[in-house]
Amino acid sequence: MRKLGIAALGAVAALTLAGCSAGGSAEETTADSGTITVWVVGTDTPDTARDYLKDTFESENDGWTLDIVEKTWADVSDTYAAALQSNDSPDVVEVGNTQTASFADQGLFLPLDDVDLPDDFLGGLQDSATYDGTLYAAPYYAGGRIVFYSDQILGDTVLPETLDEYVATGEARHTDTVSGIYAPGRDWYNALPYVWAHGGFIAEQEGDEWKAGFSSEGGIEGLTQLQQVYTNASNAAKDGDETDPQVPFCAGEVVFLSAPAWVQWSINAPEDAENPGCASTYGADLNAFPLPGLEAGETAPIFAGGSNMGVATKSKSPEMAKKALQIITSDGYQTLLAEGGLTPGVESAASSLPDTPVAKAQATALANSKVTPTTPKWAEVEGAQIIQEALVKIANGGDVAAIAAELDGQIEDILNG
């Protein structure tokens, strides 16, 4: 998820409601009427799906209203835990797949054992939504990073078939004004495939202890190759993040852009939109391919981003909230997500994904994907932003082996603390 830089949720739990956004289910409800509030994050959920959820819920439940409130990933980091512990809690909330275990561990989500849900959830998302053997959230949608390019910018350059060729092509196409590969230093989701492709790992459990692997042989090889990209192929800010990658792309300043598949909608937004894209220029011939692996015909493992939907423990109307969740996981709703280009959390809806190069590239990429360690403490690792800080040091030319060893020590201190 995708998701982006997350503050430590343990610390968040202590926040006061003064930091929370409005939108909880404040009014008292009765058995015959009330309001259910659903929080979605960002603009990824298409309007068609939002309308379907509201219209279906209200038509099936006379006297009830469903309100959808759009939050940000900063809200998830900074205000969710406090809001979910308040007497003004929302009823159903979207969270990133890497965050779900922490919310479940804090007792903020109800178990879903008693809810009639689909039996064909995406395996990776279902694993992230399961804590201590119990499902605490419903898989919502998955997303993977693919490599975007415009034929106008690519020109006669041959598409790379291996990761080495990808990096070499990015270096060859790099100029003072054009990034061969756009790679901001803090974009750790795009850094992971280099580590994984070379056989490195984030952290693995050995008995009761966690062992971090950025300083493993494969980790060092991957981070060293990534340093090549930072130094020789990218003009992105060494301390920049992955926010708004369509901006340099639409300025004609990027050959290869590795970004979540849903960035296609930002690229293809009209030039006069509130958040302008380049639908009539570089978006007109937008194309994509999965990041290649070490051997031709292979893909590099990518981070399987995505979201899950949980029912708040302090919902005033948990049974009605669960009915809303059933609509969210229904074929009708999930099909609308697929038609919007999001890989649905329910596998049976995937047949509705558009037959486009972007959708095909994402499906291929997600077939070889990994997730972050499934432990409630992982949210603390993300919140500390130690991976991002280490990558910035690498982007600025630091000693890869020393930085990786320091990072592993920090990760192990958190996971084993």
C-alpha positions, 0 to 999 in steps of 0.5 A: 500500500501501499501504502505510504509512510506510517507513524507508529500505531502504538504511540497513536493510541495515546492521541486525544480526539483533538487530532481526529477528523470529523466523521464518526457515527456520533448520533445515537441509533435504534434498531430501526434507524441510524447512520453507519459511517465508512472511512475510505482512504484516498481517491482509489475507491471509484465513485461508482463503488461508493455510490453502489455501497450507499445506494445498496445499503440504504435500499436494503435497510429502511431508515438507515443512512450510510455516510462515506468519509474520505480520509488520508494515509496520514489520518491512518497514521495519526488519528485512526487509533484514537478515533477507533477508541473513542465514543464517536468511532466510525463503523467500518474503516479501510486500513493498509494491509501492513497495518491490519495486524497492529489494529487487531492486536490493539483490540480495535477490530471485531473478529469476523468469524460470524459474518458470511463473507466470500471464500475466495479472498486473495491469499496474500491479503487474507493472510495480512487480515488474519491475526492469531488465526482469526480474520479481523478484516476483509480483503479490499483490494490489492495493488502492485507496482509496474513500470510505466512508460510513454512511447513518445519518450521511450522512442526506439529504446528496446524494453529491458528483459532483465533487471540488469538491463533495466538499470543499464537502460535507465543509466543510458537514457539519463540526462540532466533533465530526464530520469531514465528511472525515477527513484526518490530516495524515500520510496522504500516500496520500490527499493524492496524488489532489488533486495528480493530479486537478489535473494535478500529479505526484510526480516524472517522469524527464527524461533522466537526471534526475528532476523533482519536481512538487508545486510544479507548477501542478497540484500547488499547486492540489491541495495548496491544495484539500487545505489546505481539507480540513485546515482546514475539513472535518477533525477528524483530528490534523494530525500523525496518520496513517492508522492505525485509521481505523475508530475515529472512523468507528465512533464516529459522528464521520466523514461521509466516510472515504477509506480502503483497501477492506479497511478494511471488515473493520475497520468490520464487525468485531463490537463485542466483537472484539479490534479492535472494529468497529461491525458492528451500527451504522454498519457495518450500512449501510456504503456507498462510492463512488470519489473523484470527479474534477474533472468529473462522471462522472470519478474522481480518480486514486488511488494503486494500493497493493498487495503483491508476493511475492518469493523470497529470494535466500538461501532454503535451498530456492529451488526449493521456495520457487518451488513455494510462489509458484506456489500463491500465484499459482494461481487457487485461492489468488487466488480466495480473496483476491478472495472476501476483498475484495482485488483479486487480482494475477491478473486472471482471479481478479477475477471472484470479487470480491464483488458489493458496493458496496465491491467495485464502488467499488474496481474503479471507483477502481482503473481510474484509478490511479497508482503512485509513481516506479519507482526503487530510490531511491523507498524512500529518499524514503518512508523520509525521510518528507519528504512526510508532514512537508510535509503536516503543515506544510500542515495547520497552515496553512503556505504551500503554494507554499513548502512544495511547492518545498522538498519538490520539492528534497528529492525531487530530491536523493534521486532524483538523488543 
